[in-house]
Amino acid sequence: MEEIKNFIKDCGAYFLATVDGDQPRVRPFGTIEIFEGKLYIQTGKSKDCSKQIQKNGKVEICAMDKTGSKWLRLAGTLVRDDRREPKVHMLENYPELKSMYSPDDDNTEVLYFKDATATFYCFTEAPRVIKF
C-alpha cells in the first residue's frame, strides 16, 4: 500500500472516476494518505463527486508518472469514515486544504479503499497487480 501511495503522490495528481447514473465522471484529485493501515482520499460532502460515491462506491483512479512511461490504475470501493482522526491526519498532510476544510466542519469527507486492486503498468513490462 505504501508503494501505491508513493507512486500516486509522485505523480502530483491523479484522476478519479465515479459513476453518475449510467455516465462515468472523471476529475483530477491530489489527496492520498495511509491512516490506520487503510488508503484514504479526501473531498467535500457538498461536491457531486461525494454524492456519486455515496450512491455507488465503486471508483477507479488512474495516475501516470512524470515520464509518461508508467501508470497505475486503482479500482475499489470507497467507504466514508466520519471519525475526526483521519480527517486531522489528511489535513495535516495537506495543510493547503485547511483554508477550505476543517476536521470539525460538516463538509470534510475522508474515504478509504476496500476490496481494492492496484495494477502497475509500463510499456516495457508486464502489468503487476497488488490487492488489498
C-alpha positions as CSV (number, residue, x, y, z in Angstrom):
1,M,0.0,0.0,0.0
2,E,2.9,2.3,0.7
3,E,4.2,1.8,-2.8
4,I,0.8,2.6,-4.3
5,K,0.6,5.8,-2.2
6,N,4.1,6.9,-3.0
7,F,3.6,6.3,-6.8
8,I,0.4,8.4,-6.8
9,K,2.0,11.2,-4.7
10,D,5.0,11.3,-7.0
11,C,2.6,11.8,-10.0
12,G,1.4,15.0,-8.4
13,A,-2.2,14.5,-9.4
14,Y,-4.4,11.6,-10.4
15,F,-7.8,11.2,-11.9
16,L,-10.7,9.7,-10.0
17,A,-13.6,8.2,-11.9
18,T,-17.1,7.8,-10.4
19,V,-20.4,6.7,-11.8
20,D,-23.3,9.2,-12.2
21,G,-26.3,7.0,-13.3
22,D,-25.0,5.5,-16.5
23,Q,-22.4,8.2,-17.1
24,P,-18.8,8.0,-15.9
25,R,-17.4,11.2,-14.4
26,V,-13.7,11.9,-14.1
27,R,-11.9,14.7,-12.3
28,P,-8.4,15.5,-11.0
29,F,-7.5,14.8,-7.4
30,G,-4.4,15.2,-5.3
31,T,-5.0,13.8,-1.8
32,I,-3.8,10.3,-0.9
33,E,-2.7,9.1,2.5
34,I,-2.4,5.9,4.6
35,F,-4.1,6.0,8.0
36,E,-4.5,3.0,10.3
37,G,-3.5,0.7,7.5
38,K,-6.0,2.0,5.0
39,L,-5.6,4.1,1.9
40,Y,-7.6,7.3,2.1
41,I,-8.6,10.2,-0.2
42,Q,-10.4,13.4,0.8
43,T,-13.2,15.5,-0.7
44,G,-16.1,17.6,0.3
45,K,-19.5,16.2,1.1
46,S,-21.1,19.1,-0.8
47,K,-19.4,18.1,-4.1
48,D,-21.1,16.0,-6.8
49,C,-18.2,13.6,-6.5
50,S,-19.1,12.8,-2.9
51,K,-22.8,12.3,-3.8
52,Q,-21.9,9.9,-6.6
53,I,-19.6,7.9,-4.3
54,Q,-22.4,7.6,-1.7
55,K,-24.7,6.2,-4.4
56,N,-22.1,3.9,-5.9
57,G,-18.8,3.5,-4.0
58,K,-17.1,1.7,-6.9
59,V,-14.4,4.0,-8.3
60,E,-11.2,3.9,-10.2
61,I,-8.1,6.1,-10.0
62,C,-5.6,6.5,-12.8
63,A,-2.2,8.1,-12.3
64,M,0.7,8.4,-14.8
65,D,4.3,9.2,-13.8
66,K,6.0,12.3,-15.0
67,T,8.0,10.4,-17.6
68,G,4.8,9.1,-19.2
69,S,6.1,5.6,-19.3
70,K,4.5,4.1,-16.2
71,W,0.9,4.4,-14.8
72,L,-1.3,2.9,-12.2
73,R,-5.0,2.0,-12.1
74,L,-6.5,1.5,-8.7
75,A,-10.0,0.1,-8.6
76,G,-12.1,-0.5,-5.5
77,T,-14.9,0.7,-3.3
78,L,-14.6,3.9,-1.3
79,V,-16.1,3.9,2.2
80,R,-16.8,7.1,4.2
81,D,-15.0,7.4,7.6
82,D,-16.7,10.1,9.6
83,R,-14.2,10.0,12.5
84,R,-12.3,13.1,13.3
85,E,-8.9,11.4,13.5
86,P,-8.5,10.5,9.8
87,K,-9.7,14.0,8.8
88,V,-7.0,15.5,11.0
89,H,-4.4,13.2,9.6
90,M,-5.3,14.1,6.0
91,L,-5.4,17.9,6.7
92,E,-2.0,17.7,8.5
93,N,-0.5,16.1,5.4
94,Y,-2.3,18.6,3.0
95,P,-2.1,21.9,5.0
96,E,-3.1,23.9,1.9
97,L,-6.6,22.4,2.3
98,K,-7.1,23.9,5.8
99,S,-8.4,27.1,4.3
100,M,-11.3,25.2,2.8
101,Y,-11.8,22.3,5.1
102,S,-11.7,21.5,8.9
103,P,-12.0,18.2,10.7
104,D,-14.9,19.7,12.6
105,D,-17.0,21.1,9.7
106,D,-19.9,19.2,8.2
107,N,-18.3,19.1,4.8
108,T,-14.9,17.5,5.1
109,E,-15.1,13.9,4.0
110,V,-12.4,11.2,4.0
111,L,-12.9,7.8,2.4
112,Y,-10.8,4.7,2.4
113,F,-10.5,1.9,-0.2
114,K,-11.7,-1.5,0.5
115,D,-11.6,-4.6,-1.9
116,A,-9.0,-2.7,-3.9
117,T,-6.9,-3.8,-6.9
118,A,-3.9,-1.7,-8.0
119,T,-2.3,-2.5,-11.3
120,F,1.0,-1.0,-12.3
121,Y,1.6,-0.7,-16.0
122,C,4.7,0.0,-18.1
123,F,5.2,0.0,-21.8
124,T,8.2,-2.4,-21.4
125,E,7.0,-4.8,-18.7
126,A,4.0,-7.0,-17.8
127,P,1.4,-5.5,-15.6
128,R,1.9,-6.0,-11.8
129,V,-1.2,-6.4,-9.6
130,I,-1.5,-5.7,-5.8
131,K,-4.7,-6.4,-4.0
132,F,-5.6,-5.0,-0.6
